[in-house]
Structures are given as structure tokens and as C-alpha cells.
Amino acid sequence: MSDTVLNKQDGDLRRRLRELLAVPERDRTDAQWDEIAELELRLAPGNRIEPSRRGEPTSASPPPRQPSKRHPPVRPTGRKARKPNR
């Protein structure tokens, strides 16, 4: 999708959210509450889909972190668990 299409779609979603938020809370239907929640999730900064720029990945989340090969995992210190007397 082009930037123009994404910006227009984003603007339409924001406009719809503003329309729904204009309805007083006590007067909103369950369907309106559900639509508000969905729109807020879709418009959250971490959930937006942006076109790739200069070969950058399109994913909003960073790649998974690889464990370090230098240091072994930290293990808890302290006493060993005792077996209960029977």
C-alpha cells in the first residue's frame, strides 16, 4: 500500500474513533464499546503498520534477542531444598 492510502485509512479510523468517543459513556452500546477498543488497539503506536524505508524490516517489533554466548545463565544461589521428614 502507498503512504497516501495508509494515511487516509489511518485518518478514517481516527475520525471514527472521535465520533464514537463523542457519545457519552452511559449512552454507548456494547458494539460501540467493542469498536472503540478495537480502534484504540489498531491505532496504538506499536501496532501500526508502516511501509518499509530503505530496506528496514516492516515488523513493528524488534527481532528476538539472542542469548549471550560469553556468560552462562545466572542460577539462584542459596540453600538446597530440604526433603521433608516422614
Protein Blocks (a to p, Z undefined) as FASTA:
>chain_A
ZZklmmmmmmmmmmmmmmmmmpcfklpcfklmmmmmmmmmmmpmklpccddeehiafbfb
dcdddddfkbccdddeddddddddZZ
